[in-house]
């Protein structure tokens, strides 16, 4: 069953436990703006991480909070989706 959270520690632990890393879509990322953020799973089959650029958790969460995002995820799987906090 999917859960929704905005808690940074929960998101980071869940992602890292599954091999996830903070990332930005390469074409939207600049030195001054993280752009579109994602959690990438480089070891996952069919991962499209070539379009992503790894960023720091601090940069990820700054953009995550600025854009008022939440993580919809399944605790026991790698399923996740960043959604608007207004949706969750």
C-alpha positions as CSV (number, residue, x, y, z in Angstrom):
1,X,0.0,0.0,0.0
2,X,1.4,3.4,-1.0
3,X,2.1,6.1,1.5
4,X,2.8,9.8,1.1
5,X,5.5,11.8,3.1
6,X,7.3,15.1,3.1
7,X,9.7,14.1,5.9
8,X,13.2,14.4,4.6
9,X,14.7,11.7,6.9
10,X,12.0,9.2,5.9
11,X,12.5,9.9,2.2
12,X,16.3,9.7,2.4
13,X,16.3,6.4,4.4
14,X,13.7,4.8,2.1
15,X,15.7,5.9,-1.1
16,X,19.1,4.9,0.2
17,X,17.8,1.5,1.5
18,X,16.8,0.8,-2.1
19,X,19.9,2.2,-3.7
20,X,18.3,5.5,-4.6
21,X,20.1,8.8,-5.0
22,X,18.9,12.4,-5.4
23,X,19.0,13.6,-9.0
24,X,17.9,16.3,-11.3
25,X,16.8,16.0,-14.9
26,X,20.1,17.0,-16.7
27,X,18.5,19.3,-19.3
28,X,16.8,21.4,-16.5
29,X,19.7,21.5,-14.0
30,X,21.9,24.6,-13.8
31,X,24.3,25.8,-11.2
32,X,21.7,28.1,-9.7
33,X,18.6,25.9,-10.1
34,X,18.2,22.2,-9.4
35,X,15.4,22.1,-12.0
36,X,13.2,19.0,-12.1
37,X,14.2,16.7,-9.3
38,X,13.9,12.9,-9.1
39,X,15.1,9.9,-7.1
40,X,17.2,7.7,-9.4
41,X,17.9,4.1,-8.9
42,X,21.0,3.4,-11.0
43,X,21.0,-0.4,-10.4
44,X,17.3,-0.8,-11.3
45,X,16.5,-2.6,-14.5
46,X,15.3,-0.2,-17.2
47,X,16.5,2.8,-15.2
48,X,16.7,5.9,-17.4
49,X,19.4,7.5,-15.3
50,X,21.4,8.7,-18.3
51,X,19.0,11.7,-18.5
52,X,19.6,12.4,-14.8
53,X,22.4,14.1,-12.9
54,X,23.2,13.2,-9.3
55,X,22.8,16.1,-6.9
56,X,23.2,16.5,-3.1
57,X,20.4,15.7,-0.8
58,X,20.5,19.3,0.4
59,X,20.0,20.5,-3.2
60,X,17.2,17.9,-3.7
61,X,15.3,18.9,-0.6
62,X,15.7,22.6,-1.2
63,X,13.9,22.2,-4.5
64,X,11.5,19.6,-3.1
65,X,10.3,22.1,-0.5
66,X,10.3,25.1,-2.8
67,X,8.1,23.3,-5.3
68,X,5.9,21.9,-2.4
69,X,6.4,18.3,-3.4
70,X,5.6,15.1,-1.5
71,X,6.8,11.5,-2.1
72,X,4.2,8.9,-2.9
73,X,6.0,5.6,-2.3
74,X,5.5,1.9,-1.4
75,X,7.7,1.1,1.7
76,X,8.5,-2.4,0.5
77,X,9.2,-1.7,-3.2
78,X,11.0,0.8,-5.4
79,X,7.8,2.4,-6.5
80,X,7.8,6.1,-6.0
81,X,6.4,9.3,-7.6
82,X,7.0,12.9,-6.7
83,X,3.6,14.7,-6.5
84,X,2.3,18.0,-5.4
85,X,1.6,18.3,-1.7
86,X,-1.9,19.5,-2.7
87,X,-2.6,16.1,-4.3
88,X,-1.5,14.0,-1.3
